[in-house]
Amino acid sequence: MQTRLWLHLLCWCLLSAPGLAAKLVVLEARSGVYKAGMSLDSSATIVLKEGERLTVIGADGRSVALKGPVSGEAFAASGSAADPKLALAALVATRDARTSSVGVIRAGTAAVKIPDPWLVDISRPGARCLMEGELPVWWRPQVDRVEQFTLLPFDRSWSAQFVWNVGQDRQPMPPLAKFEGNTLYLIRHAEKEHAISLVQIPKDLDNKLVLTSWMLEKGCIQQADALLAQLRQALDKPP
């Protein structure tokens, strides 16, 4: 995994070098031309009509929001940096700004660390990011007791029961047909009920900096923190 991460960082540095067009990923789009998950060249001309909006993420993890009418390069005015440590610092600053919001503080989600960025914490409400086409792996912070939790879609049309054994912190979601197509779920756990939303990430999005930025923009703070930890570990590792 570390080797792949360094390859992603190396590719990012090369693409961010002067004279080379870096790839942009469309995060959100209110336009008839652009769709979420699309890949664009940073040198490409972005055309937006009046009322159209577009948010893109650069290879260094920076996001830029555009509002029509626009005709020009998305990153023409922002330049590019070739230092992954600077990119990481910028993402940490963005993360800190997100966690200062009232909603995140109230939910307490950012204070609980998960050991892997693709685990879905069922103990608290909020947004969770999930790679497109993948099923979630449920996670709980306490492992010293047997626990149950119930999963329901928001319309409560069905339910699925799960049991944690002592020492078990994660549990894969079985391939249930009823699960497909839903994004908002209710979790009954520890005599409480709360909602979690599953936000899909395009399956070909494998740049860790872009992934972290995407998660931060979508409110998946826990998972972004886990990715930031991986990035720090890779950058701090002696050559």
N, C-alpha and C positions, 0 to 999 in steps of 0.2 A: 504493500500500500504506500509506504514512504517513497519508493522509487517512482510510482505513478504520480504521486503528489509533486515530486521534484520535476518530473517531466512536464506536468501542467504549468508549474511556475516558470520553467525554462521557455516553454512555448509562449507563455504570456509575455515574458520579457522581450522575446524576439519580435512578437507581433506589435509590441508597444514601441519599438525602436523607430526613430525618425525615418520617414520615407516609406514605411510599410503600413498597410491598411490592417488594422486590428478588427476582430469580429465583435459585433454588438449583438446582444440578445434582447428581443422585445419582451418586456415584462408585462406591460398592459397596453392595450390599444383600443381607442374608440375611433375606428377608421375602417373604411371598406377595403383598404389595401393591406394593412399590417395586422398580423395576428399574434397573440401571445405565444412565445416559444420560437418565433421566426429568428433566423440569423441574418444579420446585415453587415456589410463592410462599413467601417467608420468613415470611409471616404465617400460613401454613397450619398447622393442627394436625397434628403428627406422632404417630401412634399405633403403638407397637411392643409386641408381646407378649413375655412372658418368653422369653429365648433369642434373640430377633431382634436384628439389628444393622443400622445404617444409617450411611453416611458421605456427607455432602453438602458441596459446595463453594459458597461464596457468590460474588456477583458481584465481590467484591474479592479473590478468590483464596484466602480463608481456608477451611480445611476443619474440619468438626466431626463427630466420631464419637459416635454415640448407641447405647446398649445398652438393650434392653427389660428391664423394662416402662417405657414412656415414653408420656406424653400431654401435648403442649404444642408451642410454637413452637421450631423448631430453633435459631434465633438469638436467642431471647428474652433470654438472659442475656449475650450477647456484644456487643450493640449494633451500630452500623455506622459506618464512617468514610467521609468524602467526599473524602479526599485521596489521589489516585493515587500520590503519592510515598511515603506511609506504607504503602500496599498493596504497592508494589514493594519497599520495605525489608523488610517482613514475609516476602515471598516469597524474597528473598535470604537471610534468616536461616534459613528452612526449607530452602533449597537447601544452605546450609553445614552444617546438621545432617545432611542426607542424605549428603553427601560425606565426613562424618567417620566413616561406618560402615566396618568392616573390608572388606566386600565391594567397595565402590566403590574404595577405596584399592588393594586388591589387583588389581582389573581395570585400574586406570589410566584408565578411560573418561572421567572428569570432566576430566582434564588435557588432553585432545585437543579442540580447538575445531572445530566444523563451521560452514561458511559459511551454512547454511540449516537451519532447524529440522526440515525434513521429509526430510533426507537420512539414510540408514541406514549407519552406519559398519560395514564388514565386517571391520575389522582387529582388533577386540577383542570379547570375549564380553559378554553383558548384555542388558538389555531395550531395545527400540526401539519407539517409538510410531508408529502408522500410522493415518491417517484412514480411517474405515470406507468400504469400497468402492474404495479407492485401491490401486495397486500400488506397492511400494517403489522408491525410486531409490537404488541402492547407491553408496557413497562410499568413497574411500580417501585417506589423508593424503599419501602419496607419489605424485608424478606424473612422476618423472624416469626411469622405466624401464617396460619392458613386463612385465606381470604377469598371471598367471592365478589365478582362484579358482573353486572348485566349491561349489555349493549342494546340500544334501541335506536331506530331511525327517528327523526324528529316528529314524524306523524304517528309514532308508536304502533305501527302496523304489524310489527313482529319483534321478537327479542331473541338474544343469544346469551346463554349463561356460560361463565368461565370460573374456574377455581384455581387459585394459586396454592401451591404446596410450600411448606417451609423451605427456605433457601432458594426459591424460584423468583426471579425478578422480571422475567420476560415470557411472553406467550404469543406465538404466531397466530394470526387470524386465519381460520380455515377457509377454503374457497367456497363460500356460500353465494349462490346466485342472487339472493336478495340483497347482498351487500353492495353489489355493483350499481353504479349510478347515483348513489347517495353521497352527500358531502357533509351533512350536518347530523351529528349523533348525540344521543343522551347517554350518559354513563351513570349507573347507580353503583356506588361504591362507598363503603364505610358509613352506611346509613345516610348518605347524601346523594343528591342528583345534580349533575351539571352537564353543560354542553361543550362538545369539542367539534371543530370544523376541520376537515381534511382538505388541504390545498395541494393540488397536483403540480408537480414539477416536470417539465419535458424530459423524457427519458434519455435524450442525447446530450443533456446539459451536464458536462463532467468537469468543468473548470471550477475548482474549489472556491476561488474568489467570487466568481459569478454566483455559484450556489449559495454562498454565505449572504451575499447581497440580496438575492431573491428571497431567502428565508427571512431576512430582516424586514424587507419591504412587506412581506405577507404576515408578519407578526409571529413567526415561529422562532422565538427568541432562544428557547432551550436548545433547539437543534443548531441554530446559528452559533451559539456558544460552544457547542461540541466541535463544530467545524473550525472555529477560531482557535480552539485548543490544539487541534491537529496542525493547523498552519503554524502556530507558535512553535510547536515541537519540531516541525521540519526546519523552520528558519533558525532555531537555536542549536540544532544539531551540528557539531563540528564537521567541517568538510573532510 
